[in-house]
């Protein structure tokens, strides 16, 4: 029998996957652990693929991936088809409205809490964290926008976050990092990890400068778009750049980028907690758009071939309609019910 762990390919997703394996799946490790990293827009496809390919799965663990209607339908189907135990570990605010459709299902365990990071959710069920594991939880919290008094920890968190974001297709990097966590290794001190960090830091600086140069302001929101070719250059750094830009300029930001001509991804950051609301407003104007995340940090993916300018116009219209209102029915009155 095997255990499959499908995790979000970012800092807190990787750490949560490693911690869960350390405490709950050691009997499977390493020969009978199947690791799959993914991103929210392709999570359902990747879960379906690994389940179809692997046989005799004893436990399917889904880590740090926000629930949506498509994911719920998949989980219901898998319960009937593979009759395996399913574990869902998550902290995304956008998952709340879907939790009621999952809780109570046979063979499904849900660990969700409105906390800073997914590893912090695990602290509710892991009672005996050692110093290494506690350090990783603190790192994950910083990666997700939290603060920590220890300066060295902040530096390590930035390093891990940037290296993992440098190439979102580098499966070896993700899997090696999870395995290092399971084995208790301080992987952030590796020389190759250090080299990747400096390259990522340089690219991040260039990306932020580009955003600052191109950003157009509408109703207090800055908007910038990137072509498919530019998206390849900066890869997974857009979310980090958006957060850094928001902190530096104290303005909400929307980044619209085309990816391989097959989809458009919209990254939203708002210190006032309006990111999910804006994603909802955009999705009402565009078909086949799926969104999720947190009030401060959310993203929306549009599938199919669409013109970048058309999407940008829809985003600008959504901002004008949903974010420029005045009076008692302002944008602060509704927050997706979460």
N, C-alpha and C positions, 0 to 999 in steps of 0.2 A: 504494500500500500504506500501511496505517496501523499505528500502535502504540497499544495500549490499556493504560493504567495504572490499575489498581483498587487503592486504598490505604485503610488504616484512617484514619478521620477523627479523628485525635488528633495531638498534638505530634510524636511520633517517626515516625508514619506519613507525615505531611505532609513532614517534612524528608527522610525516606528517599526518597520519591517524587521530590522536587525534585532531590536529589543523583544519583539513578539517571538521570534524564532529562539532566542536565547532562553526564554522562560517557558514556552509552551510547545516547542517543536524540536527540542534537542534530540529526541529519540529518532527523528527522521534525518537529522543533519549528519553528514552532508549529502550522502548518496540519494536519499529519497525526498529531498527538497527541490521543488521546481520553482525558480524565480522568474518573474516577468515584470519588468518595469513598463509603465505606460503613462499616458497623459490623458486628462479628462475627455478630450474630444474623441479619443480612439479607445477608451477604456472598455466599452461594451464589446467591440470587435476583438480586442486582445483577450478578454476573458473567454469569449466564445471559442476563439482559436485554440487556446491552451487546453481548454476542457475537451475539445474535439480531438486534439492530438494525443493527450495523455489518457491512460486507462487506469482503473483501480485507484481513483482519487479518494482518500479518506477524509481530507479536509481542504476546503478552498477558503483562503484568507484574502480579503479585499481591504487594502490599507490606504487611507488618506484619499479616497476618491468620492467626491460628492455624489449623493443620490439624486437621480432625476427619474422621470417617468420611464425612459428607455431602460435604465438600470434596474428599476423595480420589475419591469416585465421580464427581463432576462433572469433575475433571481427566482421569480416565481416559476419560470419554465425549467430552470436547472434543478429546482427542488424535485420536480416530477421526473425529470430525465435521468439525472445521475445519482439521485438519492444519497447525496453526500452532506457532510456537515459544512455549513457556510458561516464564516465569521466576518463581520463587517466592523471596521474600526475607523472612525471619522470624527472630525470636529467642525466641518463646514456649516456655516449658518444656513446656507441654501438647502441643506438636507432635511431641515426640520419638518417641512410640510410633507415629506415623503416617509418619515419614520413610522407614522401610524400604519402605513401599508406593509411594513416589514416586521415590526414588533409583533411577536406572538406566532409567527409562522414556524411550522415544524422544522427542526434541524437548522434554524437560523439564530445565531447569537449576535446581538448588536451592542457595540460599545461606542456610545456617542456622548459628547459633552461639549458645552459651549465654553471651551478653554482656548488658550493661545495656540496650542499645537496638538497634533495627533499623538506624539509620544506622551504628552501630558495626560491625555485620555487614559493611556495605559497605566499611569501611576495610580489610578483608581482600582485596578485589579492586580497590579504587581506590588506586593507589600514589602518586599525585601530588596529594593534597589541598592546596589553597591555604589561606591563613589564614582566609578567610571560611568555607570548608567545614569546616575543623577546629573553628571556633567553633560552627557549627551542630551538629556531632556532640556536642560538649560540652554544648550546650543540650539536645539530645535525651536524653542520659544523665541530666541533672538532672530533666528532665520525667518520666523513668521511675524516679525515686527515688534517683538517685545524688547524690554530693556534689561540689562544685567549690570550690576555694580562692578564686576570683575572685567577690567579692560582686556586682559589676555583672552578671556572667553569670547568677548565681542569680536576680536581679531580672528579667532579660529572659526567662529560662526560665519563671518564674512567670507573666509577662505573656502569653507565647505560649500556654501551657497553658490559662490561664483564658479567653482570648479565643476560642480554638478550641472550648472546651467550652461557651461561653455559649449557642450555638444550634446544636445538632447537625444542623439541617436547612438551614443557611445555605450552600448549595452555592457561591455566589459567593465567600464568605470563604475556603473551602477551596481553590478553584481559583486565586483571585488570590494566595494565599499560596504555593502550589506554583510558580506562574509567577514570582513575585518571587524565589524561591530559584534557579530556573533562570537568571534574569537577573542574579543577584548583588546584589539590592536588600536593604537593611536595613529590612525592612517593619515591624519592631517600633517604629520611630520615627515612623510615620505618625500623624497627629492623630486620624483616625477609629479607628485601632487603640487609641490611648490612651483614647479615650472608652469604647470597649467594655470595656477592661480595668477601669476604675473601676466600671462597672455590674456586671461579673462578680464583682469583689472584694466588692462590697456584698451581692450575692445569696449568695455563698459564706459570708460571715459569718453571714447570717441562717439558712442551711441548717445550719451547724455548731451554732448555738445551738439550733435545733429538735431536732437529733439528741441533743444533751446533755440537753435537757428530757425527751424521750420514751424514751430508751434504757432497756431492761430487761435485766438481767444474768442469764445462765444459764451455769453452769459456767465463769465467768470471761470469757464472750463477751457483748458488748453487742449487742442486737437492736433494730431500729427499722423501722417500716413507713410507707409513704407511699401515698396514694390516687393515682388517675390524674390528678386535677386538680392535686394538688401536684407530681406529676412534670412536668407541663407548665410549671410556674413555674420549677423548678430545672433542667430539661432535662438537659444533659450534665455537670452539676457534681457529681453524686453520687460518682463515683469519686475526684475530687480531695478532696471533703469527707471521704470515708471514710479516705483516707490521712492527711489533716491531723488528724482525730480520733484515729486510732491513735497518731500521734506525740505528740499533746498529752496523751492520757490513758494511753498505754502499755497499751492493751487491744485485743484483736481485736474487729472489728466486722462485723456483717452488716446490710446495708440491703436491705429487700424493698420493691419498688415496682411498682405496677400501671401499665401504659402503654396508654392508649386502649382498655382493656377487651379487647385482643387478645392480650396477653402480660404476663407478670410477669418482671421482671429482679431478680436477686439479686446484690448486690455484696459481695464478701468481702475483708477485709484481715486479715492475720496476720503480725506481726513474727517469729513463731516458725516460719514456713514451712508453715502448715497450711491455707492457703486452698484449694488444689487438693483436698486430702483431704476437706475439708468439702463442697466442691461435689460431689465424687464420692458422698459419703454422702447428700446431698440428692437427687441424681439417681436413686439407687436406690429412692427412695420416691415419685418422681413421674414419670409417663410424659411423653414428648415434651419432656424437659429436656436441654439441651445446654450444656456448660460448657467453659471454657478459660482460659488465662492463665498466671500464674506462681505459685510457691509462696507468695509474700507477697501477691500481688494477683491475684484471679481473679473471674470472674463466671459466672452461670448464667442461662439464659433458658428460660422455660416458655411454650410456645405454646398458644394456645387460651384459652377463657374459664374462669378458675378464681377461686374466692373467695379474697380476700387473707388472710382469717383461716385458711382451710384450709391455704394455703401456709405461713403463719407457724407453724402448729402442726406441720407436717411438718419445718420448719427446726429448731424447738425440739427435736423428737424426735431429729433427726439429731445435734444438738449433744450431747444427753444420752447418746446411744448411742455416738457416735464420739469425743467430746471429753472425756467425764467418766470415762473408764476409768483405772484405777490399776494399778500393778504393772508387770512387765516387758513386757507387751503394751500399752503406752501408745500414745497417738496419735502419738508421735514415731517409731514403729517402721516406718511405711509412708508413702511419699510418691509415690504414683502411678507409681513406677518412673522418675522423672525427677529 
